Amino acid sequence: MTLSWWRLELLSLPELEESLIWKLNTLGIPRVAVRHRPEQPDQRQLVAWLPASDWPEAERIQLEQALAPLADTFGLRLPSIAWEQQDDEDWSLSWKQHWEADPVGQRLLILPAWLELPAEHADRLVIRMDPGSAFGTGSHPTTRLCLEAIEVLAEQRGTQGAPDLGPIRVADLGCGSGILGIAALLQGATTVAAADTDSLAVRATRDNAVVSGFSDRLQVELGSVETLAELLQGQPADLLLCNILAPVIEALCPAFQSVLAPTGLGLLSGLLVEQAPRLQAALLEQGWQAELAAQQSQWGLMTIRRA
């Protein structure tokens, strides 16, 4: 009997993208991609593949019902879901065809591991990745905001026109695929300590560190801020990267002092611009001065320093 797959497709609204990927993962659906062209990053399609034998019509209807409340949280309606059946030999190739070389900012390039470096991007710093089931492929506005902020920081700290973060230690909380830590290492950071509560994300980060040549400088473990503090061995980092949802940042910020040095800088993303005032107040209570430094659409990036 030949295995076949259902291919699920729906418009990936920026407010829902990370929540949808998370929910699909929790439902045992790890084969997920976000399709977009580099020149049209705001027009994304979420694609997932499900074994047809495990997902008869009744199960697919229940899946749609399970995803709908995610949209309700943002006062939206879940975009319509399209289903198409395909043979086993087609799904892997189909998944890989959704990925292209993706330039970010002025100097970075996200490049799937199976692609050759395009000649027109030969002068860029290459983040080689094998996009898997974890978040952080560079397509979401919050990821791009962080990548661009790291690039700007390297420009500010570099000398004689050579961008360089300098010999700093980086902490990546909620590392996803490891893309932010790898970007920091490419731009001069010495080491990265990373943690994520998703075991798939931890595995993806380890794999991508190997693919990008940083397995000896990027350490990642399963866990949250407490695990990250243990990895840092009592020496808080110079730069904290945190691309997770605003309510989670608010819950974790009392422990930021254990992972970010008093003279350090934090880059926080994953928040909606409208959530910034509440988050700023919560951070100030913990002794952090927060500033909304950049935004893309309704998503924002916040910098934090000791007040």
C-alpha positions as CSV (number, residue, x, y, z in Angstrom):
1,M,0.0,0.0,0.0
2,T,1.4,3.4,-1.1
3,L,1.5,6.0,1.6
4,S,-0.3,9.3,0.7
5,W,-0.5,12.6,2.4
6,W,-3.0,15.4,2.9
7,R,-1.5,18.9,2.2
8,L,-3.1,21.6,4.3
9,E,-2.8,25.2,3.0
10,L,-4.1,28.4,4.4
11,L,-3.2,32.1,4.3
12,S,-0.7,32.8,7.1
13,L,-1.8,36.0,8.8
14,P,1.2,37.5,10.7
15,E,-0.8,37.6,14.0
16,L,-1.5,33.9,13.8
17,E,1.6,32.3,12.2
18,E,3.6,31.3,15.2
19,S,0.5,30.2,17.1
20,L,-0.6,28.0,14.2
21,I,2.8,26.4,13.9
22,W,2.8,25.8,17.7
23,K,-0.7,24.3,17.7
24,L,0.1,22.0,14.7
25,N,3.2,20.8,16.5
26,T,1.2,20.0,19.7
27,L,-1.3,18.0,17.6
28,G,1.5,15.9,16.2
29,I,1.9,17.6,12.9
30,P,5.6,18.6,12.6
31,R,5.8,18.8,8.8
32,V,5.1,22.5,8.4
33,A,6.5,25.2,6.1
34,V,5.7,28.8,5.4
35,R,5.8,29.6,1.7
36,H,6.7,33.1,0.6
37,R,8.8,34.9,-1.9
38,P,11.7,37.0,-0.6
39,E,10.3,40.0,-2.5
40,Q,6.9,39.5,-0.9
41,P,7.5,38.6,2.8
42,D,4.0,39.8,3.8
43,Q,2.3,37.3,1.5
44,R,2.8,34.0,3.2
45,Q,1.0,30.7,2.9
46,L,1.2,28.1,5.7
47,V,1.6,24.5,4.4
48,A,1.4,21.3,6.4
49,W,1.5,17.6,5.5
50,L,-0.5,15.0,7.3
51,P,-0.5,11.2,6.7
52,A,-3.8,10.5,4.9
53,S,-4.4,7.3,6.8
54,D,-4.3,9.1,10.1
55,W,-6.5,12.1,9.0
56,P,-9.9,11.0,7.6
57,E,-12.5,13.6,7.0
58,A,-13.9,13.7,10.5
59,E,-10.4,14.2,12.0
60,R,-9.7,17.0,9.5
61,I,-12.9,18.7,10.5
62,Q,-11.9,18.5,14.2
63,L,-8.5,19.9,13.3
64,E,-10.0,23.0,11.7
65,Q,-12.2,23.4,14.8
66,A,-9.1,23.2,17.0
67,L,-7.3,25.9,15.0
68,A,-10.3,28.4,14.9
69,P,-9.9,29.7,18.5
70,L,-6.4,30.9,17.8
71,A,-7.9,33.5,15.5
72,D,-10.5,34.4,18.0
73,T,-7.8,35.6,20.4
74,F,-6.9,38.3,17.9
75,G,-10.4,39.1,17.0
76,L,-9.9,37.5,13.6
77,R,-11.5,34.8,11.5
78,L,-9.3,31.8,10.6
79,P,-8.6,31.9,6.9
80,S,-10.2,29.1,4.9
81,I,-8.3,25.8,4.8
82,A,-7.6,24.0,1.5
83,W,-6.9,20.3,1.4
84,E,-5.1,18.4,-1.4
85,Q,-4.0,14.8,-1.5
86,Q,-0.6,13.8,-2.8
87,D,1.6,10.7,-3.1
88,D,4.4,9.9,-0.7
89,E,7.2,10.4,-3.2
90,D,6.0,14.0,-3.8
91,W,5.6,15.5,-0.4
92,S,9.3,15.9,0.6
93,L,10.3,17.5,-2.7
94,S,7.2,19.7,-2.5
95,W,8.1,20.8,1.0
96,K,11.7,21.8,-0.1
97,Q,10.4,23.7,-3.1
98,H,8.8,26.2,-0.8
99,W,12.2,27.5,0.4
100,E,14.4,30.0,-1.4
101,A,17.5,32.0,-0.5
102,D,16.1,34.9,1.6
103,P,18.1,38.1,2.0
104,V,17.5,40.0,5.3
105,G,18.7,43.5,6.0
106,Q,21.9,44.6,4.3
107,R,24.3,41.7,5.0
108,L,22.5,38.5,6.0
109,L,21.2,35.7,3.9
110,I,19.0,32.8,5.1
111,L,20.0,29.8,2.9
112,P,18.4,26.3,3.1
113,A,21.1,23.7,3.5
114,W,20.3,22.0,0.2
115,L,20.7,25.1,-1.9
116,E,23.8,26.5,-3.5
117,L,24.8,30.1,-2.6
118,P,23.4,32.4,-5.4
119,A,26.1,34.5,-7.0
120,E,24.1,37.7,-6.5
121,H,24.3,37.1,-2.7
122,A,27.9,36.0,-2.5
123,D,28.9,39.0,-0.4
124,R,26.4,38.3,2.4
125,L,26.8,36.5,5.7
126,V,25.1,33.1,5.2
127,I,22.8,31.6,7.8
128,R,22.6,28.0,6.6
129,M,19.6,26.1,7.9
130,D,17.7,22.9,7.4
131,P,14.2,24.4,8.1
132,G,12.3,21.9,10.2
133,S,9.4,21.9,12.5
134,A,10.6,24.7,14.8
135,F,9.8,28.3,14.5
136,G,12.3,30.9,13.3
137,T,12.9,30.4,9.6
138,G,13.2,34.1,9.0
139,S,9.8,34.6,7.4
140,H,7.9,36.0,10.4
141,P,8.2,39.8,11.0
142,T,9.3,39.3,14.6
143,T,12.3,37.2,13.5
144,R,13.2,39.7,10.8
145,L,13.0,42.5,13.3
146,C,15.5,40.7,15.5
147,L,17.9,39.9,12.7
148,E,17.9,43.4,11.5
149,A,18.4,44.7,15.0
150,I,21.4,42.4,15.5
151,E,22.8,43.8,12.2
152,V,22.3,47.4,13.3
153,L,24.0,46.7,16.6
154,A,27.0,45.2,14.8
155,E,27.2,48.3,12.7
156,Q,27.2,50.5,15.8
157,R,29.9,48.5,17.5
158,G,32.1,47.9,14.6
159,T,35.1,50.0,13.6
160,Q,36.4,51.4,10.3
161,G,33.2,50.3,8.4
162,A,33.5,46.7,9.5
163,P,30.4,45.7,11.4
164,D,31.3,43.6,14.5
165,L,29.4,42.8,17.7
166,G,32.7,42.3,19.5
167,P,33.7,39.5,21.9
168,I,30.3,39.3,23.6
169,R,28.4,36.4,25.2
170,V,24.8,36.0,23.9
171,A,21.8,34.4,25.6
172,D,18.9,33.2,23.3
173,L,15.7,32.6,25.3
174,G,13.1,30.6,23.2
175,C,15.7,30.0,20.5
176,G,13.3,28.2,18.0
177,S,15.6,27.2,15.1
178,G,18.7,29.0,16.5
179,I,18.6,31.5,13.7
180,L,19.2,34.6,15.9
181,G,22.1,33.1,17.8
182,I,23.7,32.0,14.5
183,A,23.3,35.5,13.2
184,A,25.0,36.9,16.2
185,L,27.9,34.5,15.9
186,L,28.3,35.4,12.2
187,Q,28.7,39.0,13.2
188,G,31.4,38.6,15.9
189,A,29.8,37.2,19.0
190,T,32.0,34.8,20.9
191,T,29.5,32.3,22.3
192,V,25.7,31.7,22.4
193,A,23.8,29.9,25.2
194,A,20.3,29.0,24.1
195,A,17.2,27.4,25.6
196,D,13.7,26.4,24.4
197,T,10.8,24.6,26.0
198,D,10.2,22.7,22.7
199,S,12.3,19.6,22.2
200,L,11.9,19.9,18.4
201,A,13.3,23.4,18.6
202,V,16.3,22.3,20.7
203,R,17.1,19.6,18.1
204,A,16.6,22.0,15.2
205,T,19.0,24.5,16.9
206,R,21.7,21.9,17.4
207,D,21.3,20.7,13.8
208,N,21.5,24.3,12.4
209,A,24.5,25.1,14.5
210,V,26.3,22.1,12.9
211,V,25.2,23.1,9.4
212,S,26.4,26.7,9.9
213,G,29.7,25.6,11.5
214,F,29.1,26.8,15.0
215,S,28.5,23.6,17.0
216,D,31.5,24.4,19.2
217,R,30.2,27.9,20.1
218,L,26.4,27.4,20.4
219,Q,25.2,25.5,23.4
220,V,21.5,24.7,23.7
221,E,19.4,22.8,26.2
222,L,15.7,22.0,26.8
223,G,14.1,24.5,29.3
224,S,13.3,28.1,30.1
225,V,15.0,31.0,31.7
226,E,16.3,28.9,34.6
227,T,18.0,26.5,32.2
228,L,19.5,29.4,30.4
229,A,20.9,30.8,33.6
230,E,22.5,27.4,34.4
231,L,24.2,27.4,30.9
232,L,25.6,30.8,31.6
233,Q,27.2,29.5,34.9
234,G,26.5,32.6,36.9
235,Q,27.8,35.0,34.3
236,P,24.9,36.8,32.7
237,A,25.2,37.6,29.0
238,D,26.0,40.9,27.3
239,L,23.2,40.4,24.8
240,L,19.8,38.8,25.4
241,L,17.7,37.7,22.4
242,C,14.1,36.9,23.2
243,N,11.6,36.3,20.4
244,I,8.5,35.0,22.2
245,L,5.0,36.3,22.8
246,A,4.5,39.3,25.0
247,P,2.6,37.5,27.9
248,V,5.4,35.0,28.1
249,I,8.0,37.8,28.2
250,E,6.1,39.5,31.0
251,A,6.0,36.3,33.0
252,L,9.7,35.6,32.6
253,C,11.1,39.2,33.0
254,P,11.5,38.9,36.8
255,A,14.3,36.4,36.0
256,F,16.0,38.5,33.3
257,Q,18.6,39.7,35.8
258,S,20.0,36.1,35.9
259,V,20.6,36.0,32.1
260,L,21.4,39.6,31.2
261,A,24.3,41.6,32.7
262,P,23.6,45.0,34.3
263,T,25.5,46.7,31.4
264,G,23.9,44.4,28.8
265,L,21.3,45.0,26.1
266,G,18.2,42.9,25.5
267,L,16.3,42.6,22.2
268,L,12.7,41.5,22.7
269,S,10.4,40.7,19.9
270,G,7.2,38.6,19.5
271,L,5.0,41.4,20.8
272,L,2.3,43.4,19.2
273,V,2.8,47.2,19.2
274,E,-0.4,47.6,21.2
275,Q,1.1,45.3,23.9
276,A,4.2,47.5,24.3
277,P,2.9,49.9,27.1
278,R,1.9,47.1,29.4
279,L,5.1,45.2,28.8
280,Q,7.2,48.4,29.4
281,A,5.5,48.9,32.7
282,A,6.2,45.3,33.8
283,L,9.8,45.6,32.8
284,L,10.2,48.9,34.6
285,E,9.0,47.2,37.8
286,Q,11.9,44.8,37.4
287,G,14.4,47.6,36.9
288,W,14.6,47.6,33.1
289,Q,14.2,50.6,30.9
290,A,12.3,49.5,27.7
291,E,12.0,51.2,24.4
292,L,10.0,50.3,21.3
293,A,12.8,50.5,18.8
294,A,11.3,49.2,15.6
295,Q,8.1,47.8,14.2
296,Q,6.9,45.9,11.1
297,S,3.2,46.0,10.5
298,Q,1.6,45.5,14.0
299,W,4.7,43.7,15.4
300,G,7.3,45.5,17.4
301,L,10.8,45.0,18.7
302,M,11.8,46.4,22.1
303,T,15.2,47.1,23.6
304,I,15.9,46.9,27.3
305,R,18.7,48.2,29.5
306,R,19.1,48.6,33.2
307,A,17.1,51.6,34.3
